[in-house]
Amino acid sequence: MKILVPISRIFVGILFIISGFIKLNDPLGFSYKLQEYFSADVLNLPFLEPYALVLSVFVVVFEVVLGVFLLIGYKPKFTVWSLLLMIVFFTFLTFYSAYFDKVKDCGCFGDALKLTPWESFTKDVVLLVFVLILFYGKSYIMPIFKPLPTTILALFSFIASLGFGYHVLMHLPSIDFRAYKIGDNLMENMSTPIDAPKAIQEFTWVFKVNGKEKKIVTNGSYPLIEGEYLRVETKVIDEGFTPLILDFSIESEEEDLTPQFLADDKLIMIVSYNLDTAETQGLQKLKTLSEKAQAEGYTVIGLSASGENTIAKINATYGLDFEFYLCDEKALKTVVRSNPGVLQLNSGTVQQKVHWNDIEKLEL
């Protein structure tokens, strides 16, 4: 235990801080993931969905703080018990997600590192082993400083984590890991190279031959066999190349206008995944922004998943004179962590991206 506990302490502490900080950098994104878990198709806890953001901030701040507590040796009993309860819960959640194939990405490391459900579960099992070592060897966890400095460091970690979380919610994530970050070209991130590896699937054909079931495996071609066809089962062997952006588009009721707008060298894209829930203060700033941008020669468009009636109501209420186009709500939540948010693009490349709080800082 004298050897295992210090190793486990360092490993678990650092991993909790890294994992928590990545999610704390984007608490809104983690709240979307919690909403996915709370949905009727997964845990069926829809009454928790309105509280997803509050729970998101609490969980990620607590995760970072526990990592710090463990490293500095602050309140070992409380820290180890909290770590155990948290990792047991996460292990159950990732197993449930993997076994029932409910959530494709657990969100453990936000958008920085994507893990499959079984990879997430495996990671949590490994962590659980290290946490159990800490649980049974908690008497070996000693503070590395005297009581007063240890308490001050613990309190500072909590205040700093909470302050950082508030900052990114009021602005944008300090580090953008998504495919819509400044410097990325959206058309390139949506495209598939000609020589990109193709997906490989395995087809298992089931026939009834002489009264017995017979299985034949092919790469997709229909097998030449005499017998009664019963069914076919498919299995993905290799996903092949997947573009970074899959579901983004700029559409009218009649056509897809994505290539046309992303070819524009002076484009202002105002994003609001849901205009009914958009921040009033943000909407009030859009008229001034759009008029100023249009005077500077920019094409100004809006993107939303809201319906025609809602768009018409918002346009009339706030005097907006630019056209709103349609896009998938989940995609828009990924584009910018703000409702509304603004992007400035040059031939499809993101030049600037701002939270509605920072619209005045957009340089035209």
C-alpha positions as CSV (number, residue, x, y, z in Angstrom):
1,M,0.0,0.0,0.0
2,K,2.9,2.4,0.7
3,I,3.8,2.1,-3.0
4,L,0.3,1.6,-4.6
5,V,-1.4,4.4,-2.8
6,P,1.0,7.2,-3.9
7,I,0.9,5.9,-7.5
8,S,-2.9,5.7,-7.5
9,R,-3.1,9.1,-5.8
10,I,-1.1,10.8,-8.5
11,F,-2.8,9.0,-11.4
12,V,-6.3,9.5,-10.2
13,G,-5.8,13.1,-9.1
14,I,-4.2,14.2,-12.4
15,L,-6.8,12.3,-14.5
16,F,-9.7,13.8,-12.6
17,I,-8.2,17.3,-13.0
18,I,-7.6,16.9,-16.7
19,S,-11.0,15.3,-17.4
20,G,-12.8,17.9,-15.2
21,F,-10.9,20.9,-16.7
22,I,-11.7,19.8,-20.3
23,K,-15.4,19.7,-19.4
24,L,-15.2,22.8,-17.3
25,N,-13.8,24.6,-20.4
26,D,-17.2,23.8,-22.1
27,P,-19.9,23.2,-19.4
28,L,-22.6,24.0,-21.9
29,G,-21.4,21.2,-24.2
30,F,-21.4,18.8,-21.2
31,S,-24.9,19.9,-20.3
32,Y,-26.1,18.8,-23.8
33,K,-24.5,15.4,-23.1
34,L,-26.4,15.2,-19.8
35,Q,-29.6,16.1,-21.6
36,E,-28.9,13.2,-23.9
37,Y,-28.5,10.8,-20.9
38,F,-31.7,12.2,-19.3
39,S,-33.8,11.7,-22.4
40,A,-36.6,9.2,-22.7
41,D,-34.5,6.9,-25.0
42,V,-31.7,6.5,-22.4
43,L,-32.3,6.9,-18.7
44,N,-35.8,8.3,-19.1
45,L,-35.4,11.1,-16.6
46,P,-36.8,14.0,-18.6
47,F,-37.6,16.0,-15.4
48,L,-33.9,16.5,-15.0
49,E,-33.3,18.0,-18.4
50,P,-34.1,21.7,-17.3
51,Y,-31.4,21.3,-14.7
52,A,-28.7,19.9,-17.0
53,L,-26.6,23.0,-17.0
54,V,-26.6,23.4,-13.2
55,L,-25.7,19.8,-12.8
56,S,-23.1,20.1,-15.5
57,V,-21.3,22.9,-13.6
58,F,-21.6,21.1,-10.3
59,V,-20.2,17.8,-11.6
60,V,-17.2,19.3,-13.5
61,V,-16.2,21.7,-10.7
62,F,-16.5,18.8,-8.2
63,E,-14.4,16.6,-10.4
64,V,-11.6,19.2,-10.7
65,V,-11.7,20.0,-7.0
66,L,-11.6,16.3,-6.0
67,G,-8.5,15.8,-8.1
68,V,-6.8,18.8,-6.3
69,F,-8.0,17.6,-2.9
70,L,-6.5,14.1,-3.6
71,L,-3.1,15.5,-4.7
72,I,-2.7,17.9,-1.7
73,G,-4.2,15.4,0.8
74,Y,-7.2,17.6,1.9
75,K,-9.8,15.7,3.9
76,P,-8.8,12.2,2.6
77,K,-11.8,10.4,3.9
78,F,-14.3,12.7,2.3
79,T,-12.3,12.9,-0.9
80,V,-11.9,9.1,-1.3
81,W,-15.5,8.4,-0.5
82,S,-16.6,11.1,-3.1
83,L,-14.2,9.7,-5.7
84,L,-15.6,6.2,-5.1
85,L,-19.2,7.2,-5.4
86,M,-18.5,9.3,-8.5
87,I,-16.6,6.6,-10.3
88,V,-19.1,3.9,-9.4
89,F,-21.9,6.1,-10.9
90,F,-19.9,6.8,-14.0
91,T,-19.0,3.1,-14.4
92,F,-22.6,2.2,-14.3
93,L,-23.5,5.0,-16.7
94,T,-20.9,4.0,-19.3
95,F,-21.7,0.3,-19.0
96,Y,-25.4,1.0,-19.5
97,S,-24.6,3.2,-22.5
98,A,-22.3,0.7,-24.0
99,Y,-24.4,-2.5,-23.4
100,F,-27.6,-1.0,-24.6
101,D,-25.9,1.2,-27.3
102,K,-27.6,4.3,-26.1
103,V,-25.0,7.1,-26.2
104,K,-22.2,7.0,-28.8
105,D,-19.9,9.3,-26.9
106,C,-19.8,9.6,-23.1
107,G,-18.4,13.1,-23.1
108,C,-15.8,12.1,-20.5
109,F,-13.2,14.3,-22.2
110,G,-15.5,16.6,-24.0
111,D,-14.7,17.2,-27.7
112,A,-10.9,16.9,-27.0
113,L,-10.9,13.1,-27.1
114,K,-13.7,10.9,-28.4
115,L,-14.2,7.5,-26.8
116,T,-16.5,4.7,-27.9
117,P,-18.9,3.5,-25.2
118,W,-16.9,0.4,-24.5
119,E,-13.6,2.4,-24.3
120,S,-15.3,4.7,-21.8
121,F,-16.5,1.8,-19.7
122,T,-13.0,0.2,-19.8
123,K,-11.4,3.5,-18.7
124,D,-13.9,3.8,-15.8
125,V,-13.2,0.2,-14.7
126,V,-9.4,0.9,-14.7
127,L,-10.1,4.1,-12.7
128,L,-12.3,2.2,-10.3
129,V,-9.4,-0.2,-9.5
130,F,-7.2,2.7,-8.6
131,V,-9.9,4.4,-6.6
132,L,-10.5,1.1,-4.6
133,I,-6.7,1.1,-3.8
134,L,-7.1,4.6,-2.5
135,F,-10.2,3.6,-0.5
136,Y,-8.6,0.7,1.3
137,G,-5.4,2.6,1.7
138,K,-6.7,6.0,2.7
139,S,-4.7,6.0,5.9
140,Y,-1.6,6.4,3.8
141,I,-2.9,9.7,2.2
142,M,-1.2,12.4,4.1
143,P,-1.4,16.2,3.4
144,I,1.7,17.5,1.6
145,F,1.4,20.9,3.4
146,K,0.5,22.1,6.8
147,P,-3.3,22.5,7.6
148,L,-3.6,26.2,6.8
149,P,-1.9,26.2,3.4
150,T,-3.8,23.0,2.5
151,T,-7.1,24.5,3.4
152,I,-6.2,27.7,1.4
153,L,-5.3,25.6,-1.7
154,A,-8.5,23.6,-1.4
155,L,-10.6,26.8,-1.2
156,F,-8.7,28.4,-4.0
157,S,-9.2,25.4,-6.3
158,F,-12.9,25.6,-5.7
159,I,-13.2,29.4,-6.3
160,A,-10.9,29.2,-9.4
161,S,-12.9,26.4,-10.9
162,L,-16.2,28.1,-10.3
163,G,-14.8,31.4,-11.7
164,F,-13.4,29.7,-14.8
165,G,-16.7,27.9,-15.4
166,Y,-18.6,31.2,-15.1
167,H,-16.2,33.0,-17.5
168,V,-16.6,30.4,-20.3
169,L,-20.4,30.4,-19.9
170,M,-20.5,34.2,-20.3
171,H,-18.1,34.2,-23.3
172,L,-17.0,31.1,-25.2
173,P,-14.8,28.1,-24.3
174,S,-11.2,29.2,-23.9
175,I,-10.0,26.2,-26.0
176,D,-12.2,25.2,-28.9
177,F,-11.9,21.5,-29.8
178,R,-14.7,21.4,-32.3
179,A,-14.6,21.5,-36.1
180,Y,-15.9,25.0,-36.3
181,K,-13.1,26.7,-34.4
182,I,-11.3,29.9,-35.7
183,G,-9.0,29.0,-38.6
184,D,-11.0,25.9,-39.7
185,N,-12.5,25.8,-43.2
186,L,-16.1,24.3,-43.0
187,M,-16.1,23.0,-46.6
188,E,-12.9,21.2,-46.0
189,N,-14.2,19.7,-42.7
190,M,-17.3,18.5,-44.5
191,S,-15.5,16.9,-47.5
192,T,-14.3,13.4,-48.0
193,P,-11.0,13.0,-50.0
194,I,-11.2,10.8,-53.1
195,D,-8.6,8.4,-51.8
196,A,-10.2,8.2,-48.3
197,P,-10.6,4.6,-46.9
198,K,-14.1,3.3,-47.3
199,A,-16.2,1.7,-44.7
200,I,-16.0,-2.1,-44.5
201,Q,-19.0,-4.1,-43.6
202,E,-19.6,-7.8,-43.1
203,F,-22.9,-9.3,-44.3
204,T,-24.1,-12.5,-42.7
205,W,-26.8,-14.1,-44.9
206,V,-29.0,-16.7,-43.3
207,F,-30.8,-19.3,-45.6
208,K,-32.9,-22.3,-44.9
209,V,-31.2,-25.3,-46.7
210,N,-32.7,-28.8,-46.3
211,G,-34.6,-27.7,-43.2
212,K,-31.6,-26.2,-41.4
213,E,-30.3,-22.7,-41.1
214,K,-27.1,-22.0,-43.0
215,K,-25.0,-18.8,-42.6
216,I,-22.8,-17.3,-45.4
217,V,-20.6,-14.3,-44.8
218,T,-19.9,-11.9,-47.7
219,N,-18.7,-8.3,-48.2
220,G,-22.2,-7.4,-49.5
221,S,-22.8,-9.5,-52.5
222,Y,-25.8,-11.8,-52.5
223,P,-24.6,-15.4,-52.2
224,L,-25.4,-17.9,-54.9
225,I,-27.1,-20.7,-53.0
226,E,-30.1,-22.8,-53.3
227,G,-32.4,-22.3,-50.3
228,E,-35.0,-20.1,-48.7
229,Y,-33.7,-16.6,-47.8
230,L,-34.5,-15.8,-44.1
231,R,-32.5,-12.7,-43.1
232,V,-29.3,-10.8,-43.3
233,E,-27.2,-9.4,-40.5
234,T,-24.7,-6.6,-41.0
235,K,-21.6,-5.7,-38.9
236,V,-19.3,-2.7,-39.4
237,I,-15.7,-4.0,-39.4
238,D,-14.0,-0.6,-40.2
239,E,-15.8,2.8,-40.1
240,G,-13.5,4.1,-42.8
241,F,-13.0,7.9,-43.2
242,T,-15.6,10.1,-41.4
243,P,-15.6,13.9,-42.1
244,L,-15.2,16.1,-39.1
245,I,-18.6,17.8,-39.9
246,L,-21.5,15.6,-40.9
247,D,-24.8,17.4,-40.2
248,F,-24.1,21.1,-41.0
249,S,-26.1,22.8,-43.8
250,I,-27.6,26.1,-44.8
251,E,-31.0,25.4,-46.3
252,S,-34.1,27.2,-47.5
253,E,-37.4,25.4,-47.9
254,E,-36.5,24.7,-51.5
255,E,-32.7,24.0,-51.7
256,D,-29.4,23.5,-50.0
257,L,-27.4,26.8,-50.2
258,T,-24.4,25.7,-48.2
259,P,-21.7,25.8,-51.0
260,Q,-23.1,29.2,-52.2
261,F,-22.8,30.9,-48.8
262,L,-19.6,29.3,-47.7
263,A,-17.9,30.6,-50.9
264,D,-18.7,34.2,-49.8
265,D,-15.6,36.0,-48.8
266,K,-17.5,38.3,-46.4
267,L,-20.1,36.4,-44.5
268,I,-21.6,37.0,-41.1
269,M,-23.5,34.0,-39.8
270,I,-25.8,34.5,-36.8
271,V,-26.5,31.2,-35.1
272,S,-29.5,30.5,-32.8
273,Y,-30.4,26.9,-32.5
274,N,-33.7,27.8,-30.8
275,L,-35.0,31.4,-31.1
276,D,-37.7,30.8,-28.5
277,T,-35.0,30.2,-25.8
278,A,-32.4,32.7,-27.2
279,E,-31.1,35.4,-24.8
280,T,-33.2,38.6,-25.1
281,Q,-30.1,40.8,-24.6
282,G,-28.3,38.9,-27.4
283,L,-31.3,39.3,-29.8
284,Q,-31.4,43.0,-29.1
285,K,-27.8,43.4,-30.4
286,L,-28.4,41.7,-33.7
287,K,-30.1,44.6,-35.5
288,T,-27.2,47.0,-34.9
289,L,-24.7,44.3,-35.9
290,S,-26.5,43.3,-39.1
291,E,-26.9,46.9,-40.3
292,K,-23.2,47.7,-39.6
293,A,-22.1,44.5,-41.3
294,Q,-24.2,45.1,-44.4
295,A,-22.9,48.6,-44.6
296,E,-19.4,47.2,-44.7
297,G,-20.4,44.9,-47.6
298,Y,-21.0,41.7,-45.7
299,T,-23.6,39.1,-46.4
300,V,-25.6,38.6,-43.2
301,I,-27.6,35.4,-42.7
302,G,-29.2,33.7,-39.7
303,L,-29.2,30.0,-39.0
304,S,-31.8,28.3,-36.8
305,A,-33.8,25.1,-36.3
306,S,-36.9,27.2,-35.3
307,G,-40.1,27.2,-37.5
308,E,-41.3,30.0,-39.8
309,N,-43.8,31.4,-37.2
310,T,-41.1,31.8,-34.6
311,I,-38.6,33.4,-37.1
312,A,-41.3,35.8,-38.2
313,K,-42.1,36.8,-34.6
314,I,-38.5,37.4,-33.8
315,N,-37.9,39.4,-36.9
316,A,-40.9,41.6,-36.2
317,T,-40.0,42.0,-32.5
318,Y,-36.4,43.0,-33.0
319,G,-36.6,44.6,-36.4
320,L,-34.2,42.1,-38.1
321,D,-33.9,42.4,-41.9
322,F,-31.7,39.4,-42.7
323,E,-32.9,36.0,-43.8
324,F,-32.9,33.0,-41.5
325,Y,-32.1,29.6,-43.0
326,L,-32.6,26.1,-41.6
327,C,-30.0,23.9,-40.0
328,D,-30.1,20.9,-37.6
329,E,-30.4,22.0,-34.0
330,K,-27.7,19.6,-32.7
331,A,-25.3,20.9,-35.4
332,L,-26.0,24.5,-34.4
333,K,-25.3,23.7,-30.7
334,T,-21.9,22.5,-31.8
335,V,-21.1,25.5,-34.1
336,V,-21.1,28.0,-31.2
337,R,-21.8,27.6,-27.5
338,S,-24.0,30.7,-27.4
339,N,-27.6,31.4,-28.2
340,P,-27.3,33.6,-30.2
341,G,-23.7,33.5,-31.3
342,V,-21.9,35.1,-34.3
343,L,-19.3,33.8,-36.8
344,Q,-17.5,35.8,-39.4
345,L,-16.3,33.7,-42.4
346,N,-14.1,34.2,-45.4
347,S,-14.6,31.7,-48.1
348,G,-15.8,29.1,-45.6
349,T,-12.9,29.8,-43.1
350,V,-13.9,30.9,-39.6
351,Q,-12.2,34.2,-38.9
352,Q,-14.0,35.2,-35.8
353,K,-16.5,33.7,-33.4
354,V,-18.1,35.5,-30.5
355,H,-20.7,35.0,-27.7
356,W,-23.6,37.3,-27.7
357,N,-22.0,39.1,-24.7
358,D,-19.0,40.0,-27.0
359,I,-20.8,41.0,-30.2
360,E,-19.4,44.5,-29.8
361,K,-15.9,43.0,-30.0
362,L,-16.5,41.6,-33.5
363,E,-14.1,43.4,-35.9
364,L,-15.6,44.1,-39.3
